[in-house]
């Protein structure tokens, strides 16, 4: 998506992203665990995430230092957001696209992505500024930074979709292996084991297997409490990079 050069253009797109369109979207996932200080931006307002809050298309979660947020989908999929992460829930489906759960978007930070084995159903997908991650069944830990992104497959199999012109190259990543792609590089790198720096930086909570909590929630629909007013910088970087979030803006190809 081309960079937006003027403040006026940015504000216009912010109105589209956070206005009535976002508020009208259907529910796509449920927050099931919250630790630390976090923010939920939805429908032009900022809220405090809590277990039982249901996310709509294009809702944004921003986690603080030492924070953890767990999000679950009805098919058993789990997304754990680590500290200092910026996550956008479920871009709306566009005609002609391959059916997936998501795609969600990770702009920055850490995610542990768990997809259980299912008899049927589309794969789960998370997009990043550097590649897209697709999993049919398995567990992967993903990190996105300003200079690149990388993920390690803990179990099962995942695929990295590398942008290449109008098409994407599909790279299979099996359990125990790591895939990384730096900014400006045409292709990513596949290694037999995770880099030591990646393992050292990984959130401690990701070292354990978190149990699903969706089925045990006593209240499945919780209204989030209002939080401090957001400023435009909280969401402006979603609009000024190369990530394609046009479905959230109500735009068409």
C-alpha positions as CSV (number, residue, x, y, z in Angstrom):
1,X,0.0,0.0,0.0
2,X,1.6,3.3,-1.0
3,X,2.7,5.6,1.8
4,X,0.3,8.4,2.7
5,X,2.3,11.7,2.5
6,X,-0.2,14.2,4.0
7,X,-1.8,14.5,7.4
8,X,-5.1,15.2,5.7
9,X,-5.0,11.9,3.8
10,X,-4.0,10.0,6.9
11,X,-6.9,11.4,8.9
12,X,-9.3,10.6,6.1
13,X,-8.2,7.0,6.1
14,X,-8.3,6.8,9.8
15,X,-11.9,7.8,9.7
16,X,-12.6,5.0,7.3
17,X,-10.6,2.5,9.4
18,X,-12.1,3.4,12.7
19,X,-15.5,4.6,11.8
20,X,-18.9,3.0,11.3
21,X,-17.5,0.4,8.9
22,X,-15.4,-1.2,11.6
23,X,-18.1,-1.0,14.2
24,X,-20.5,-2.9,11.9
25,X,-18.2,-5.9,11.3
26,X,-19.1,-9.3,12.6
27,X,-17.4,-11.0,15.5
28,X,-14.3,-13.1,14.5
29,X,-12.5,-14.2,17.7
30,X,-12.6,-13.9,21.5
31,X,-10.1,-12.6,24.0
32,X,-9.6,-15.3,26.6
33,X,-6.6,-14.1,28.7
34,X,-5.2,-10.7,29.5
35,X,-2.1,-9.9,31.6
36,X,-0.4,-6.5,31.9
37,X,-1.4,-3.1,30.3
38,X,-2.9,-3.3,26.9
39,X,-5.3,-1.5,24.5
40,X,-8.1,-2.4,22.2
41,X,-8.9,0.0,19.4
42,X,-12.3,-0.6,17.8
43,X,-14.9,1.6,16.1
44,X,-13.0,4.9,16.7
45,X,-12.7,4.2,20.4
46,X,-10.0,2.8,22.7
47,X,-11.0,0.1,25.3
48,X,-9.4,-2.1,27.9
49,X,-9.2,-5.7,26.7
50,X,-10.7,-8.4,29.0
51,X,-11.4,-12.1,28.9
52,X,-14.7,-12.6,27.1
53,X,-14.5,-9.5,24.9
54,X,-15.3,-10.5,21.3
55,X,-13.2,-9.0,18.5
56,X,-14.6,-7.7,15.2
57,X,-13.0,-7.4,11.8
58,X,-10.2,-4.9,11.9
59,X,-10.0,-4.4,15.7
60,X,-6.5,-3.6,16.8
61,X,-4.8,-4.9,19.9
62,X,-1.7,-3.2,21.2
63,X,0.1,-4.9,24.1
64,X,2.3,-3.1,26.6
65,X,5.6,-4.1,28.3
66,X,5.5,-7.5,30.1
67,X,2.0,-8.1,28.7
68,X,0.2,-11.1,27.3
69,X,-3.1,-11.4,25.5
70,X,-4.6,-14.7,24.3
71,X,-7.2,-14.7,21.5
72,X,-9.1,-17.8,20.4
73,X,-11.3,-18.7,17.4
74,X,-14.3,-21.0,17.5
75,X,-12.4,-23.8,15.6
76,X,-9.8,-24.1,18.4
77,X,-7.1,-21.8,17.0
78,X,-5.1,-19.7,19.5
79,X,-3.1,-16.6,19.1
80,X,-0.9,-15.5,22.0
81,X,0.4,-11.9,21.8
82,X,3.6,-11.1,23.5
83,X,4.9,-7.8,24.9
84,X,5.0,-4.6,22.7
85,X,2.9,-6.3,19.9
86,X,0.6,-4.6,17.4
87,X,-2.1,-6.9,16.0
88,X,-5.1,-6.4,13.7
89,X,-7.9,-9.0,13.8
90,X,-9.2,-10.6,10.7
91,X,-9.2,-8.6,7.4
92,X,-12.6,-8.9,5.8
93,X,-12.9,-11.5,2.9
94,X,-12.6,-10.2,-0.6
95,X,-14.1,-12.0,-3.6
96,X,-11.6,-14.2,-5.3
97,X,-9.3,-14.7,-2.3
98,X,-8.5,-18.2,-1.0
99,X,-10.6,-18.9,2.1
100,X,-8.6,-18.7,5.3
101,X,-9.2,-18.1,9.0
102,X,-8.0,-14.5,9.1
103,X,-5.9,-13.2,7.7
104,X,-4.9,-11.4,10.8
105,X,-2.0,-8.9,10.7
106,X,1.0,-8.6,12.9
107,X,2.7,-5.2,12.4
108,X,5.2,-5.6,15.2
109,X,6.0,-7.8,18.2
110,X,5.5,-11.5,19.0
111,X,2.8,-14.1,18.4
112,X,2.5,-17.8,19.3
113,X,0.2,-19.3,16.7
114,X,-1.5,-22.6,17.6
115,X,-3.8,-24.4,15.1
116,X,-5.2,-27.8,16.2
117,X,-5.8,-30.7,13.9
118,X,-9.3,-30.5,12.4
119,X,-11.3,-32.8,10.2
120,X,-11.8,-30.0,7.8
121,X,-11.6,-26.2,7.5
122,X,-9.5,-23.5,5.9
123,X,-5.9,-22.8,7.1
124,X,-5.1,-20.0,9.5
125,X,-3.1,-17.0,8.2
126,X,-1.2,-14.1,9.7
127,X,0.2,-11.4,7.4
128,X,3.3,-9.3,8.2
129,X,5.1,-6.5,6.3
130,X,7.7,-9.1,5.1
131,X,5.8,-12.3,4.4
132,X,2.6,-14.1,5.3
133,X,2.4,-17.2,7.6
134,X,-0.1,-20.0,6.9
135,X,-0.7,-23.0,9.1
136,X,-3.1,-25.9,8.5
137,X,-2.2,-27.6,11.8
138,X,0.7,-26.9,14.2
139,X,2.4,-24.4,16.4
140,X,4.7,-21.5,15.3
141,X,6.3,-18.6,17.1
142,X,6.5,-15.4,15.0
143,X,8.5,-12.2,15.6
144,X,8.2,-9.0,13.5
145,X,10.7,-6.2,13.9
146,X,11.4,-3.0,11.9
147,X,14.2,-4.7,9.9
148,X,12.6,-8.1,9.2
149,X,10.5,-11.0,10.5
150,X,11.1,-14.6,11.5
151,X,9.2,-17.6,12.8
152,X,10.1,-21.0,14.3
153,X,7.8,-24.1,13.8
154,X,7.5,-25.9,17.1
155,X,5.1,-28.6,15.8
156,X,3.4,-29.5,12.5
157,X,4.1,-27.6,9.3
158,X,3.8,-24.0,8.2
159,X,4.3,-22.0,5.0
160,X,5.8,-18.6,4.4
161,X,4.3,-16.7,1.5
162,X,7.1,-14.5,0.1
163,X,5.8,-11.5,-2.1
164,X,7.2,-11.7,-5.6
165,X,5.6,-9.2,-7.9
166,X,1.9,-10.0,-8.4
167,X,2.5,-13.6,-7.0
168,X,3.8,-15.2,-3.9
169,X,6.4,-17.9,-3.5
170,X,5.4,-20.7,-1.0
171,X,8.1,-21.9,1.3
172,X,7.4,-25.0,3.4
173,X,8.8,-24.9,7.0
174,X,8.7,-28.1,8.9
175,X,8.9,-28.7,12.7
176,X,12.2,-27.7,14.2
177,X,13.1,-25.3,11.4
178,X,13.2,-21.5,11.3
179,X,12.4,-19.1,8.4
180,X,13.5,-15.4,8.4
181,X,13.4,-12.6,5.9
182,X,15.1,-9.3,6.2
183,X,13.9,-6.0,4.8
184,X,15.0,-5.4,1.3
185,X,15.8,-9.1,0.6
186,X,14.1,-10.8,-2.3
187,X,13.9,-14.1,-0.5
188,X,14.0,-15.4,3.0
189,X,16.4,-17.9,4.7
190,X,15.5,-21.3,5.9
191,X,17.6,-22.8,8.7
192,X,17.5,-26.2,10.5
193,X,17.1,-24.7,14.0
194,X,16.1,-21.4,15.6
195,X,18.8,-18.7,16.0
196,X,20.0,-18.4,19.6
197,X,19.2,-14.7,19.6
198,X,15.6,-15.5,18.7
199,X,15.3,-18.1,21.5
200,X,16.8,-15.7,24.0
201,X,14.5,-12.9,23.1
202,X,11.3,-15.0,22.9
203,X,8.7,-14.2,25.7
204,X,9.0,-16.5,28.6
205,X,5.3,-17.3,28.4
206,X,5.8,-18.8,24.9
207,X,8.0,-21.6,26.3
208,X,5.0,-23.3,27.8
209,X,1.9,-24.6,26.1
210,X,-1.0,-22.4,27.1
211,X,-4.3,-24.3,27.5
212,X,-7.4,-23.2,25.5
213,X,-9.8,-21.1,27.7
214,X,-12.7,-20.3,25.4
215,X,-14.9,-23.3,26.4
216,X,-14.5,-22.4,30.1
217,X,-15.5,-18.8,29.9
218,X,-18.5,-18.3,32.2
219,X,-19.5,-15.2,30.2
220,X,-18.7,-15.5,26.5
221,X,-19.6,-11.9,25.6
222,X,-18.2,-9.1,27.7
223,X,-18.5,-5.4,26.9
224,X,-15.0,-3.8,27.1
225,X,-14.5,-0.9,29.5
226,X,-13.5,2.4,27.9
227,X,-9.8,3.2,28.0
228,X,-7.9,6.4,27.5
229,X,-8.5,8.3,24.3
230,X,-6.3,7.1,21.5
231,X,-4.2,9.5,19.4
232,X,-3.8,9.2,15.7
233,X,-0.2,7.9,16.1
234,X,-1.6,4.8,17.7
235,X,-3.0,3.7,14.3
236,X,-1.2,5.9,11.7
237,X,1.6,3.4,11.1
238,X,-1.0,0.9,10.0
239,X,-1.7,3.2,7.0
240,X,1.8,4.4,6.1
241,X,3.5,1.1,5.3
242,X,3.3,-1.6,2.7
243,X,0.7,-3.8,4.4
244,X,-2.4,-4.1,2.4
245,X,-5.3,-3.3,4.8
246,X,-7.6,-2.0,2.2
247,X,-10.4,-4.4,3.2
248,X,-10.5,-2.4,6.5
249,X,-10.8,0.9,4.6
250,X,-13.7,-0.2,2.5
251,X,-11.7,0.1,-0.7
252,X,-11.8,-2.1,-3.7
253,X,-9.2,-3.3,-6.1
